Amino acid sequence: MVLGNTQMVHGPEFDNLSPMAKDYLIAMSQDDGPSNTRVIAERIHRDVKYASVYRAQLIKEDVIEQTGFGYVDFKIPYLRDYLKEHAVHHQMKKDIAKAQTED
């Protein structure tokens, strides 16, 4: 799929989010449609209450939207596709930053 300049649009939007909000979105990107919030919490190894803080933040920032009880989906067009293509890159950046703080 050709997505055009999604890096220029989605990169800055994504980079400005907190690390946990990024993890939440990457966990959502594994689904092809609306994501179950309980499953997202499991993917990021957090309890539902903890993950709901980031869910609320992302809804407030118009990045995701509630699509039904216990389900959310991306509100920004093509963000799921962008994350599927770039999730490994963002995880590597996170791992490198963590390693540098441990030294």
MARZANU-24723 format. One record per atom (N, C-alpha, C, O, CB): residue in one letter; residue number from 1; x, y, z; atom name. Coordinates in nm, 4 decimals. Glycine has a CB too. Layout:
A, NUM, X, Y, Z, CA .
...
// end
This chain:
M, 1, 0.0838, -0.1173, 0.0000, N .
M, 1, 0.0000, 0.0000, 0.0000, CA .
M, 1, 0.0885, 0.1239, 0.0000, C .
M, 1, 0.1805, 0.1335, 0.0813, O .
M, 1, -0.0954, -0.0004, 0.1210, CB .
V, 2, 0.0633, 0.2168, -0.0873, N .
V, 2, 0.1367, 0.3421, -0.0915, CA .
V, 2, 0.0636, 0.4418, -0.0037, C .
V, 2, -0.0533, 0.4729, -0.0264, O .
V, 2, 0.1514, 0.3951, -0.2374, CB .
L, 3, 0.1338, 0.4911, 0.0965, N .
L, 3, 0.0702, 0.5811, 0.1917, CA .
L, 3, 0.1158, 0.7249, 0.1761, C .
L, 3, 0.0751, 0.8110, 0.2541, O .
L, 3, 0.0972, 0.5350, 0.3314, CB .
G, 4, 0.1987, 0.7526, 0.0781, N .
G, 4, 0.2420, 0.8890, 0.0563, CA .
G, 4, 0.3366, 0.9355, 0.1645, C .
G, 4, 0.4289, 0.8637, 0.2030, O .
G, 4, 0.1235, 0.9807, 0.0490, CB .
N, 5, 0.3137, 1.0542, 0.2128, N .
N, 5, 0.4029, 1.1164, 0.3095, CA .
N, 5, 0.3564, 1.0973, 0.4532, C .
N, 5, 0.3570, 1.1923, 0.5314, O .
N, 5, 0.4158, 1.2630, 0.2799, CB .
T, 6, 0.3164, 0.9764, 0.4888, N .
T, 6, 0.2691, 0.9537, 0.6249, CA .
T, 6, 0.3778, 0.9777, 0.7282, C .
T, 6, 0.3480, 1.0156, 0.8414, O .
T, 6, 0.2161, 0.8131, 0.6387, CB .
Q, 7, 0.5050, 0.9559, 0.6906, N .
Q, 7, 0.6155, 0.9814, 0.7841, CA .
Q, 7, 0.6153, 1.1280, 0.8263, C .
Q, 7, 0.6351, 1.1585, 0.9439, O .
Q, 7, 0.7519, 0.9440, 0.7201, CB .
M, 8, 0.5933, 1.2184, 0.7318, N .
M, 8, 0.5941, 1.3609, 0.7613, CA .
M, 8, 0.4742, 1.4003, 0.8470, C .
M, 8, 0.4831, 1.4940, 0.9263, O .
M, 8, 0.5950, 1.4417, 0.6320, CB .
V, 9, 0.3632, 1.3305, 0.8321, N .
V, 9, 0.2423, 1.3637, 0.9070, CA .
V, 9, 0.2385, 1.2912, 1.0405, C .
V, 9, 0.2183, 1.3534, 1.1448, O .
V, 9, 0.1182, 1.3293, 0.8257, CB .
H, 10, 0.2579, 1.1605, 1.0376, N .
H, 10, 0.2417, 1.0804, 1.1584, CA .
H, 10, 0.3658, 1.0774, 1.2462, C .
H, 10, 0.3541, 1.0623, 1.3678, O .
H, 10, 0.2042, 0.9408, 1.1214, CB .
G, 11, 0.4832, 1.0913, 1.1885, N .
G, 11, 0.6062, 1.0877, 1.2674, CA .
G, 11, 0.6080, 1.1909, 1.3789, C .
G, 11, 0.6255, 1.1540, 1.4950, O .
G, 11, 0.7248, 1.1090, 1.1780, CB .
P, 12, 0.5905, 1.3187, 1.3480, N .
P, 12, 0.5918, 1.4202, 1.4543, CA .
P, 12, 0.4780, 1.4017, 1.5549, C .
P, 12, 0.4979, 1.4206, 1.6749, O .
P, 12, 0.5831, 1.5592, 1.3932, CB .
E, 13, 0.3606, 1.3653, 1.5076, N .
E, 13, 0.2462, 1.3417, 1.5972, CA .
E, 13, 0.2806, 1.2311, 1.6970, C .
E, 13, 0.2565, 1.2446, 1.8170, O .
E, 13, 0.1185, 1.3034, 1.5155, CB .
F, 14, 0.3366, 1.1230, 1.6466, N .
F, 14, 0.3702, 1.0085, 1.7303, CA .
F, 14, 0.4866, 1.0404, 1.8239, C .
F, 14, 0.4831, 1.0040, 1.9415, O .
F, 14, 0.4043, 0.8878, 1.6434, CB .
D, 15, 0.5887, 1.1074, 1.7734, N .
D, 15, 0.7075, 1.1364, 1.8535, CA .
D, 15, 0.6778, 1.2256, 1.9734, C .
D, 15, 0.7502, 1.2212, 2.0729, O .
D, 15, 0.8126, 1.2017, 1.7674, CB .
N, 16, 0.5733, 1.3056, 1.9656, N .
N, 16, 0.5391, 1.3965, 2.0753, CA .
N, 16, 0.4601, 1.3298, 2.1877, C .
N, 16, 0.4320, 1.3938, 2.2891, O .
N, 16, 0.4602, 1.5122, 2.0216, CB .
L, 17, 0.4244, 1.2045, 2.1719, N .
L, 17, 0.3479, 1.1329, 2.2741, CA .
L, 17, 0.4403, 1.0740, 2.3806, C .
L, 17, 0.5598, 1.0557, 2.3575, O .
L, 17, 0.2638, 1.0216, 2.2097, CB .
S, 18, 0.3835, 1.0449, 2.4966, N .
S, 18, 0.4605, 0.9814, 2.6034, CA .
S, 18, 0.4974, 0.8392, 2.5614, C .
S, 18, 0.4307, 0.7810, 2.4758, O .
S, 18, 0.3803, 0.9805, 2.7368, CB .
P, 19, 0.6019, 0.7831, 2.6200, N .
P, 19, 0.6407, 0.6455, 2.5856, CA .
P, 19, 0.5274, 0.5441, 2.6047, C .
P, 19, 0.5117, 0.4541, 2.5222, O .
P, 19, 0.7597, 0.6038, 2.6694, CB .
M, 20, 0.4491, 0.5567, 2.7109, N .
M, 20, 0.3412, 0.4611, 2.7337, CA .
M, 20, 0.2275, 0.4815, 2.6325, C .
M, 20, 0.1652, 0.3845, 2.5895, O .
M, 20, 0.2878, 0.4745, 2.8777, CB .
A, 21, 0.2006, 0.6052, 2.5949, N .
A, 21, 0.0990, 0.6303, 2.4921, CA .
A, 21, 0.1431, 0.5682, 2.3591, C .
A, 21, 0.0610, 0.5139, 2.2851, O .
A, 21, 0.0742, 0.7833, 2.4752, CB .
K, 22, 0.2718, 0.5767, 2.3299, N .
K, 22, 0.3246, 0.5136, 2.2088, CA .
K, 22, 0.3065, 0.3623, 2.2156, C .
K, 22, 0.2646, 0.2999, 2.1182, O .
K, 22, 0.4736, 0.5489, 2.1896, CB .
D, 23, 0.3381, 0.3036, 2.3307, N .
D, 23, 0.3201, 0.1587, 2.3471, CA .
D, 23, 0.1732, 0.1205, 2.3280, C .
D, 23, 0.1427, 0.0183, 2.2665, O .
D, 23, 0.3696, 0.1131, 2.4869, CB .
Y, 24, 0.0837, 0.2018, 2.3803, N .
Y, 24, -0.0599, 0.1759, 2.3671, CA .
Y, 24, -0.0992, 0.1729, 2.2193, C .
Y, 24, -0.1702, 0.0825, 2.1752, O .
Y, 24, -0.1422, 0.2834, 2.4431, CB .
L, 25, -0.0529, 0.2717, 2.1438, N .
L, 25, -0.0866, 0.2785, 2.0009, CA .
L, 25, -0.0245, 0.1632, 1.9226, C .
L, 25, -0.0882, 0.1069, 1.8336, O .
L, 25, -0.0403, 0.4118, 1.9419, CB .
I, 26, 0.0975, 0.1287, 1.9548, N .
I, 26, 0.1626, 0.0167, 1.8865, CA .
I, 26, 0.0864, -0.1121, 1.9158, C .
I, 26, 0.0696, -0.1961, 1.8274, O .
I, 26, 0.3111, 0.0035, 1.9304, CB .
A, 27, 0.0404, -0.1276, 2.0393, N .
A, 27, -0.0397, -0.2454, 2.0743, CA .
A, 27, -0.1705, -0.2463, 1.9947, C .
A, 27, -0.2153, -0.3521, 1.9506, O .
A, 27, -0.0693, -0.2480, 2.2264, CB .
M, 28, -0.2311, -0.1305, 1.9764, N .
M, 28, -0.3534, -0.1210, 1.8962, CA .
M, 28, -0.3285, -0.1561, 1.7508, C .
M, 28, -0.4140, -0.2162, 1.6856, O .
M, 28, -0.4117, 0.0188, 1.9055, CB .
S, 29, -0.2129, -0.1193, 1.7000, N .
S, 29, -0.1846, -0.1378, 1.5569, CA .
S, 29, -0.1788, -0.2850, 1.5164, C .
S, 29, -0.1802, -0.3163, 1.3974, O .
S, 29, -0.0534, -0.0706, 1.5211, CB .
Q, 30, -0.1723, -0.3746, 1.6132, N .
Q, 30, -0.1710, -0.5176, 1.5828, CA .
Q, 30, -0.3071, -0.5671, 1.5343, C .
Q, 30, -0.3171, -0.6747, 1.4753, O .
Q, 30, -0.1282, -0.5967, 1.7056, CB .
D, 31, -0.4107, -0.4892, 1.5591, N .
D, 31, -0.5457, -0.5272, 1.5173, CA .
D, 31, -0.5793, -0.4636, 1.3833, C .
D, 31, -0.5281, -0.3569, 1.3493, O .
D, 31, -0.6493, -0.4859, 1.6235, CB .
D, 32, -0.6656, -0.5301, 1.3079, N .
D, 32, -0.7073, -0.4766, 1.1782, CA .
D, 32, -0.8301, -0.3877, 1.1880, C .
D, 32, -0.8725, -0.3296, 1.0881, O .
D, 32, -0.7347, -0.5894, 1.0825, CB .
G, 33, -0.8868, -0.3766, 1.3050, N .
G, 33, -1.0051, -0.2942, 1.3278, CA .
G, 33, -1.0039, -0.2474, 1.4716, C .
G, 33, -0.8974, -0.2401, 1.5329, O .
G, 33, -1.1359, -0.3721, 1.2959, CB .
P, 34, -1.1200, -0.2154, 1.5272, N .
P, 34, -1.1258, -0.1690, 1.6655, CA .
P, 34, -1.0562, -0.2663, 1.7610, C .
P, 34, -1.0623, -0.3881, 1.7439, O .
P, 34, -1.2710, -0.1494, 1.7080, CB .
S, 35, -0.9906, -0.2097, 1.8611, N .
S, 35, -0.9130, -0.2867, 1.9579, CA .
S, 35, -0.9860, -0.2968, 2.0904, C .
S, 35, -1.0470, -0.2005, 2.1370, O .
S, 35, -0.7757, -0.2241, 1.9785, CB .
N, 36, -0.9789, -0.4137, 2.1500, N .
N, 36, -1.0357, -0.4372, 2.2825, CA .
N, 36, -0.9388, -0.3799, 2.3860, C .
N, 36, -0.8205, -0.4138, 2.3856, O .
N, 36, -1.0620, -0.5905, 2.3075, CB .
T, 37, -0.9884, -0.2937, 2.4741, N .
T, 37, -0.8998, -0.2268, 2.5697, CA .
T, 37, -0.8353, -0.3235, 2.6690, C .
T, 37, -0.7238, -0.2991, 2.7151, O .
T, 37, -0.9770, -0.1213, 2.6454, CB .
R, 38, -0.9032, -0.4316, 2.7019, N .
R, 38, -0.8454, -0.5328, 2.7917, CA .
R, 38, -0.7261, -0.6000, 2.7240, C .
R, 38, -0.6235, -0.6239, 2.7876, O .
R, 38, -0.9521, -0.6393, 2.8315, CB .
V, 39, -0.7400, -0.6302, 2.5948, N .
V, 39, -0.6327, -0.6951, 2.5197, CA .
V, 39, -0.5137, -0.5996, 2.5045, C .
V, 39, -0.3984, -0.6418, 2.5130, O .
V, 39, -0.6836, -0.7411, 2.3804, CB .
I, 40, -0.5418, -0.4722, 2.4823, N .
I, 40, -0.4327, -0.3742, 2.4735, CA .
I, 40, -0.3543, -0.3721, 2.6043, C .
I, 40, -0.2312, -0.3737, 2.6029, O .
I, 40, -0.4880, -0.2325, 2.4413, CB .
A, 41, -0.4243, -0.3686, 2.7164, N .
A, 41, -0.3569, -0.3687, 2.8469, CA .
A, 41, -0.2679, -0.4915, 2.8621, C .
A, 41, -0.1564, -0.4815, 2.9132, O .
A, 41, -0.4602, -0.3641, 2.9609, CB .
E, 42, -0.3163, -0.6065, 2.8183, N .
E, 42, -0.2359, -0.7293, 2.8257, CA .
E, 42, -0.1117, -0.7174, 2.7380, C .
E, 42, -0.0032, -0.7595, 2.7782, O .
E, 42, -0.3196, -0.8518, 2.7829, CB .
R, 43, -0.1265, -0.6613, 2.6202, N .
R, 43, -0.0130, -0.6484, 2.5280, CA .
R, 43, 0.0963, -0.5582, 2.5835, C .
R, 43, 0.2147, -0.5812, 2.5588, O .
R, 43, -0.0603, -0.5944, 2.3941, CB .
I, 44, 0.0566, -0.4553, 2.6587, N .
I, 44, 0.1577, -0.3638, 2.7132, CA .
I, 44, 0.1951, -0.4013, 2.8566, C .
I, 44, 0.2658, -0.3272, 2.9249, O .
I, 44, 0.1065, -0.2189, 2.7085, CB .
H, 45, 0.1465, -0.5172, 2.9011, N .
H, 45, 0.1817, -0.5720, 3.0328, CA .
H, 45, 0.1436, -0.4773, 3.1470, C .
H, 45, 0.2209, -0.4547, 3.2401, O .
H, 45, 0.3314, -0.6016, 3.0386, CB .
R, 46, 0.0234, -0.4235, 3.1369, N .
R, 46, -0.0312, -0.3351, 3.2403, CA .
R, 46, -0.1725, -0.3803, 3.2730, C .
R, 46, -0.2350, -0.4530, 3.1957, O .
R, 46, -0.0298, -0.1855, 3.1941, CB .
D, 47, -0.2228, -0.3365, 3.3889, N .
D, 47, -0.3624, -0.3679, 3.4180, CA .
D, 47, -0.4527, -0.2678, 3.3447, C .
D, 47, -0.4071, -0.1629, 3.2990, O .
D, 47, -0.3894, -0.3649, 3.5721, CB .
V, 48, -0.5797, -0.3019, 3.3346, N .
V, 48, -0.6745, -0.2208, 3.2574, CA .
V, 48, -0.6845, -0.0794, 3.3137, C .
V, 48, -0.6934, 0.0170, 3.2378, O .
V, 48, -0.8130, -0.2868, 3.2564, CB .
K, 49, -0.6832, -0.0667, 3.4445, N .
K, 49, -0.6949, 0.0660, 3.5074, CA .
K, 49, -0.5768, 0.1549, 3.4690, C .
K, 49, -0.5949, 0.2722, 3.4363, O .
K, 49, -0.7031, 0.0526, 3.6613, CB .
Y, 50, -0.4574, 0.0994, 3.4730, N .
Y, 50, -0.3374, 0.1753, 3.4359, CA .
Y, 50, -0.3445, 0.2157, 3.2882, C .
Y, 50, -0.3194, 0.3312, 3.2539, O .
Y, 50, -0.2088, 0.0917, 3.4632, CB .
A, 51, -0.3781, 0.1214, 3.2025, N .
A, 51, -0.3855, 0.1489, 3.0583, CA .
A, 51, -0.4945, 0.2501, 3.0250, C .
A, 51, -0.4836, 0.3231, 2.9265, O .
A, 51, -0.4104, 0.0197, 2.9811, CB .
S, 52, -0.5997, 0.2548, 3.1068, N .
S, 52, -0.7107, 0.3467, 3.0788, CA .
S, 52, -0.6687, 0.4930, 3.0883, C .
S, 52, -0.7303, 0.5795, 3.0261, O .
S, 52, -0.8254, 0.3205, 3.1749, CB .
V, 53, -0.5649, 0.5209, 3.1655, N .
V, 53, -0.5122, 0.6578, 3.1744, CA .
V, 53, -0.4628, 0.7021, 3.0362, C .
V, 53, -0.4898, 0.8143, 2.9934, O .
V, 53, -0.3963, 0.6665, 3.2801, CB .
Y, 54, -0.3917, 0.6153, 2.9682, N .
Y, 54, -0.3376, 0.6476, 2.8360, CA .
Y, 54, -0.4462, 0.6445, 2.7302, C .
Y, 54, -0.4421, 0.7214, 2.6342, O .
Y, 54, -0.2258, 0.5505, 2.7986, CB .
R, 55, -0.5435, 0.5561, 2.7472, N .
R, 55, -0.6598, 0.5530, 2.6585, CA .
R, 55, -0.7299, 0.6887, 2.6634, C .
R, 55, -0.7608, 0.7466, 2.5593, O .
R, 55, -0.7582, 0.4383, 2.6987, CB .
A, 56, -0.7549, 0.7392, 2.7842, N .
A, 56, -0.8228, 0.8680, 2.8010, CA .
A, 56, -0.7402, 0.9824, 2.7415, C .
A, 56, -0.7943, 1.0729, 2.6780, O .
A, 56, -0.8502, 0.8947, 2.9499, CB .
Q, 57, -0.6092, 0.9770, 2.7630, N .
Q, 57, -0.5206, 1.0814, 2.7083, CA .
Q, 57, -0.5281, 1.0832, 2.5553, C .
Q, 57, -0.5394, 1.1896, 2.4944, O .
Q, 57, -0.3737, 1.0584, 2.7544, CB .
L, 58, -0.5219, 0.9652, 2.4941, N .
L, 58, -0.5243, 0.9563, 2.3479, CA .
L, 58, -0.6600, 0.9949, 2.2901, C .
L, 58, -0.6669, 1.0499, 2.1802, O .
L, 58, -0.4882, 0.8156, 2.3037, CB .
I, 59, -0.7668, 0.9670, 2.3620, N .
I, 59, -0.9003, 1.0111, 2.3185, CA .
I, 59, -0.9082, 1.1637, 2.3274, C .
I, 59, -0.9562, 1.2290, 2.2347, O .
I, 59, -1.0128, 0.9448, 2.4055, CB .
K, 60, -0.8616, 1.2197, 2.4377, N .
K, 60, -0.8636, 1.3656, 2.4567, CA .
K, 60, -0.7835, 1.4374, 2.3480, C .
K, 60, -0.8208, 1.5461, 2.3038, O .
K, 60, -0.8077, 1.4020, 2.5952, CB .
E, 61, -0.6729, 1.3753, 2.3055, N .
E, 61, -0.5871, 1.4354, 2.2029, CA .
E, 61, -0.6341, 1.4034, 2.0605, C .
E, 61, -0.5656, 1.4365, 1.9638, O .
E, 61, -0.4440, 1.3875, 2.2212, CB .
D, 62, -0.7511, 1.3390, 2.0475, N .
D, 62, -0.8101, 1.3045, 1.9174, CA .
D, 62, -0.7237, 1.2117, 1.8331, C .
D, 62, -0.7259, 1.2185, 1.7103, O .
D, 62, -0.8368, 1.4296, 1.8398, CB .
V, 63, -0.6480, 1.1255, 1.8988, N .
V, 63, -0.5661, 1.0274, 1.8281, CA .
V, 63, -0.6464, 0.8985, 1.8072, C .
V, 63, -0.6373, 0.8345, 1.7025, O .
V, 63, -0.4349, 0.9984, 1.9066, CB .
I, 64, -0.7259, 0.8616, 1.9099, N .
I, 64, -0.8123, 0.7440, 1.9016, CA .
I, 64, -0.9534, 0.7847, 1.9422, C .
I, 64, -0.9754, 0.8948, 1.9926, O .
I, 64, -0.7593, 0.6279, 1.9921, CB .
E, 65, -1.0486, 0.6944, 1.9196, N .
E, 65, -1.1860, 0.7206, 1.9604, CA .
E, 65, -1.2492, 0.5920, 2.0115, C .
E, 65, -1.2123, 0.4822, 1.9699, O .
E, 65, -1.2682, 0.7791, 1.8434, CB .
Q, 66, -1.3442, 0.6073, 2.1017, N .
Q, 66, -1.4170, 0.4917, 2.1516, CA .
Q, 66, -1.5175, 0.4503, 2.0451, C .
Q, 66, -1.5924, 0.5333, 1.9935, O .
Q, 66, -1.4879, 0.5228, 2.2877, CB .
T, 67, -1.5187, 0.3215, 2.0125, N .
T, 67, -1.6091, 0.2728, 1.9079, CA .
T, 67, -1.7189, 0.1837, 1.9638, C .
T, 67, -1.8079, 0.1415, 1.8900, O .
T, 67, -1.5309, 0.1968, 1.8024, CB .
G, 68, -1.7138, 0.1554, 2.0900, N .
G, 68, -1.8114, 0.0720, 2.1580, CA .
G, 68, -1.7598, 0.0456, 2.2970, C .
G, 68, -1.6461, 0.0806, 2.3288, O .
G, 68, -1.8375, -0.0606, 2.0814, CB .
F, 69, -1.8412, -0.0155, 2.3805, N .
F, 69, -1.7980, -0.0420, 2.5174, CA .
F, 69, -1.6750, -0.1331, 2.5166, C .
F, 69, -1.6807, -0.2469, 2.4701, O .
F, 69, -1.9127, -0.1062, 2.5994, CB .
G, 70, -1.5636, -0.0806, 2.5693, N .
G, 70, -1.4404, -0.1582, 2.5773, CA .
G, 70, -1.3605, -0.1650, 2.4486, C .
G, 70, -1.2668, -0.2443, 2.4385, O .
G, 70, -1.4721, -0.2947, 2.6203, CB .
Y, 71, -1.3957, -0.0831, 2.3496, N .
Y, 71, -1.3251, -0.0844, 2.2211, CA .
Y, 71, -1.2856, 0.0567, 2.1799, C .
Y, 71, -1.3595, 0.1527, 2.2017, O .
Y, 71, -1.4123, -0.1488, 2.1120, CB .
V, 72, -1.1680, 0.0670, 2.1202, N .
V, 72, -1.1189, 0.1931, 2.0647, CA .
V, 72, -1.0623, 0.1667, 1.9258, C .
V, 72, -1.0267, 0.0539, 1.8916, O .
V, 72, -1.0108, 0.2576, 2.1575, CB .
D, 73, -1.0550, 0.2727, 1.8471, N .
D, 73, -0.9967, 0.2627, 1.7134, CA .
D, 73, -0.9233, 0.3923, 1.6829, C .
D, 73, -0.9443, 0.4939, 1.7491, O .
D, 73, -1.1060, 0.2339, 1.6056, CB .
F, 74, -0.8384, 0.3878, 1.5839, N .
F, 74, -0.7629, 0.5057, 1.5436, CA .
F, 74, -0.8568, 0.6098, 1.4835, C .
F, 74, -0.9448, 0.5772, 1.4038, O .
F, 74, -0.6525, 0.4679, 1.4428, CB .
K, 75, -0.8372, 0.7339, 1.5225, N .
K, 75, -0.9156, 0.8447, 1.4668, CA .
K, 75, -0.8387, 0.9124, 1.3536, C .
K, 75, -0.8982, 0.9691, 1.2620, O .
K, 75, -0.9506, 0.9476, 1.5769, CB .
I, 76, -0.7068, 0.9058, 1.3611, N .
I, 76, -0.6223, 0.9684, 1.2593, CA .
I, 76, -0.6073, 0.8703, 1.1425, C .
I, 76, -0.5604, 0.7580, 1.1612, O .
I, 76, -0.4816, 1.0085, 1.3184, CB .
P, 77, -0.6471, 0.9129, 1.0227, N .
P, 77, -0.6380, 0.8222, 0.9066, CA .
P, 77, -0.4957, 0.7701, 0.8851, C .
P, 77, -0.3984, 0.8448, 0.8960, O .
P, 77, -0.6860, 0.8940, 0.7798, CB .
Y, 78, -0.4858, 0.6427, 0.8548, N .
Y, 78, -0.3611, 0.5738, 0.8200, CA .
Y, 78, -0.2603, 0.5614, 0.9345, C .
Y, 78, -0.1485, 0.5151, 0.9118, O .
Y, 78, -0.2962, 0.6450, 0.7069, CB .
L, 79, -0.2965, 0.6012, 1.0562, N .
L, 79, -0.2015, 0.5887, 1.1667, CA .
L, 79, -0.1709, 0.4423, 1.1959, C .
L, 79, -0.0568, 0.4081, 1.2271, O .
L, 79, -0.2561, 0.6573, 1.2925, CB .
R, 80, -0.2710, 0.3556, 1.1861, N .
R, 80, -0.2476, 0.2119, 1.2077, CA .
R, 80, -0.1426, 0.1608, 1.1089, C .
R, 80, -0.0501, 0.0896, 1.1479, O .
R, 80, -0.3804, 0.1312, 1.1924, CB .
D, 81, -0.1566, 0.1967, 0.9819, N .
D, 81, -0.0618, 0.1526, 0.8790, CA .
D, 81, 0.0783, 0.2069, 0.9063, C .
D, 81, 0.1773, 0.1351, 0.8924, O .
D, 81, -0.1092, 0.1973, 0.7397, CB .
Y, 82, 0.0856, 0.3330, 0.9449, N .
Y, 82, 0.2140, 0.3936, 0.9776, CA .
Y, 82, 0.2820, 0.3165, 1.0913, C .
Y, 82, 0.4010, 0.2857, 1.0840, O .
Y, 82, 0.1953, 0.5419, 1.0165, CB .
L, 83, 0.2056, 0.2860, 1.1956, N .
L, 83, 0.2635, 0.2164, 1.3105, CA .
L, 83, 0.3052, 0.0747, 1.2751, C .
L, 83, 0.4076, 0.0265, 1.3235, O .
L, 83, 0.1646, 0.2135, 1.4258, CB .
K, 84, 0.2280, 0.0080, 1.1920, N .
K, 84, 0.2668, -0.1273, 1.1508, CA .
K, 84, 0.4000, -0.1237, 1.0767, C .
K, 84, 0.4812, -0.2153, 1.0898, O .
K, 84, 0.1575, -0.1907, 1.0616, CB .
E, 85, 0.4223, -0.0186, 0.9995, N .
E, 85, 0.5467, -0.0071, 0.9227, CA .
E, 85, 0.6636, 0.0418, 1.0068, C .
E, 85, 0.7786, 0.0116, 0.9749, O .
E, 85, 0.5267, 0.0863, 0.8061, CB .
H, 86, 0.6371, 0.1170, 1.1139, N .
H, 86, 0.7442, 0.1829, 1.1879, CA .
H, 86, 0.7580, 0.1394, 1.3334, C .
H, 86, 0.8430, 0.1927, 1.4047, O .
H, 86, 0.7229, 0.3289, 1.1837, CB .
A, 87, 0.6787, 0.0459, 1.3786, N .
A, 87, 0.6817, 0.0059, 1.5200, CA .
A, 87, 0.8187, -0.0446, 1.5627, C .
A, 87, 0.8640, -0.0138, 1.6729, O .
A, 87, 0.5777, -0.1017, 1.5462, CB .
V, 88, 0.8844, -0.1204, 1.4784, N .
V, 88, 1.0168, -0.1741, 1.5132, CA .
V, 88, 1.1161, -0.0598, 1.5334, C .
V, 88, 1.1959, -0.0626, 1.6271, O .
V, 88, 1.0677, -0.2710, 1.4028, CB .
H, 89, 1.1116, 0.0393, 1.4470, N .
H, 89, 1.2007, 0.1549, 1.4585, CA .
H, 89, 1.1790, 0.2263, 1.5920, C .
H, 89, 1.2751, 0.2602, 1.6611, O .
H, 89, 1.1779, 0.2527, 1.3412, CB .
H, 90, 1.0540, 0.2485, 1.6274, N .
H, 90, 1.0241, 0.3177, 1.7525, CA .
H, 90, 1.0637, 0.2341, 1.8739, C .
H, 90, 1.1090, 0.2886, 1.9746, O .
H, 90, 0.8758, 0.3523, 1.7593, CB .
Q, 91, 1.0472, 0.1033, 1.8652, N .
Q, 91, 1.0890, 0.0166, 1.9764, CA .
Q, 91, 1.2404, 0.0199, 1.9920, C .
Q, 91, 1.2912, 0.0203, 2.1042, O .
Q, 91, 1.0410, -0.1288, 1.9538, CB .
M, 92, 1.3126, 0.0222, 1.8810, N .
M, 92, 1.4584, 0.0296, 1.8879, CA .
M, 92, 1.5024, 0.1602, 1.9528, C .
M, 92, 1.5935, 0.1599, 2.0355, O .
M, 92, 1.5199, 0.0167, 1.7478, CB .
K, 93, 1.4390, 0.2719, 1.9168, N .
K, 93, 1.4723, 0.4005, 1.9778, CA .
K, 93, 1.4486, 0.3958, 2.1286, C .
K, 93, 1.5280, 0.4490, 2.2062, O .
K, 93, 1.3893, 0.5139, 1.9141, CB .
K, 94, 1.3405, 0.3328, 2.1691, N .
K, 94, 1.3077, 0.3203, 2.3112, CA .
K, 94, 1.4128, 0.2358, 2.3828, C .
K, 94, 1.4580, 0.2716, 2.4916, O .
K, 94, 1.1676, 0.2580, 2.3293, CB .
D, 95, 1.4513, 0.1243, 2.3222, N .
D, 95, 1.5507, 0.0360, 2.3827, CA .
D, 95, 1.6875, 0.1034, 2.3938, C .
D, 95, 1.7573, 0.0868, 2.4938, O .
D, 95, 1.5627, -0.0923, 2.3017, CB .
I, 96, 1.7249, 0.1782, 2.2925, N .
I, 96, 1.8535, 0.2494, 2.2950, CA .
I, 96, 1.8533, 0.3545, 2.4041, C .
I, 96, 1.9507, 0.3670, 2.4783, O .
I, 96, 1.8828, 0.3148, 2.1587, CB .
A, 97, 1.7451, 0.4303, 2.4148, N .
A, 97, 1.7356, 0.5330, 2.5191, CA .
A, 97, 1.7416, 0.4719, 2.6580, C .
A, 97, 1.8055, 0.5270, 2.7477, O .
A, 97, 1.6066, 0.6131, 2.5034, CB .
K, 98, 1.6755, 0.3586, 2.6763, N .
K, 98, 1.6769, 0.2900, 2.8050, CA .
K, 98, 1.8182, 0.2409, 2.8383, C .
K, 98, 1.8638, 0.2539, 2.9519, O .
K, 98, 1.5778, 0.1719, 2.8040, CB .
A, 99, 1.8864, 0.1849, 2.7395, N .
A, 99, 2.0223, 0.1349, 2.7600, CA .
A, 99, 2.1171, 0.2492, 2.7974, C .
A, 99, 2.2064, 0.2311, 2.8802, O .
A, 99, 2.0729, 0.0629, 2.6331, CB .
Q, 100, 2.0982, 0.3654, 2.7376, N .
Q, 100, 2.1857, 0.4789, 2.7677, CA .
Q, 100, 2.1657, 0.5296, 2.9099, C .
Q, 100, 2.2602, 0.5775, 2.9727, O .
Q, 100, 2.1610, 0.5919, 2.6689, CB .
T, 101, 2.0436, 0.5193, 2.9609, N .
T, 101, 2.0197, 0.5652, 3.0977, CA .
T, 101, 2.0684, 0.4642, 3.2005, C .
T, 101, 2.0905, 0.4992, 3.3165, O .
T, 101, 1.8718, 0.5927, 3.1189, CB .
E, 102, 2.0852, 0.3399, 3.1590, N .
E, 102, 2.1337, 0.2348, 3.2502, CA .
E, 102, 2.2852, 0.2358, 3.2618, C .
E, 102, 2.3396, 0.1789, 3.3564, O .
E, 102, 2.0871, 0.0974, 3.2026, CB .
D, 103, 2.3541, 0.2989, 3.1685, N .
D, 103, 2.5014, 0.3015, 3.1707, CA .
D, 103, 2.5547, 0.3934, 3.2769, C .
D, 103, 2.6761, 0.4068, 3.2917, O .
D, 103, 2.5559, 0.3436, 3.0365, CB .
// end
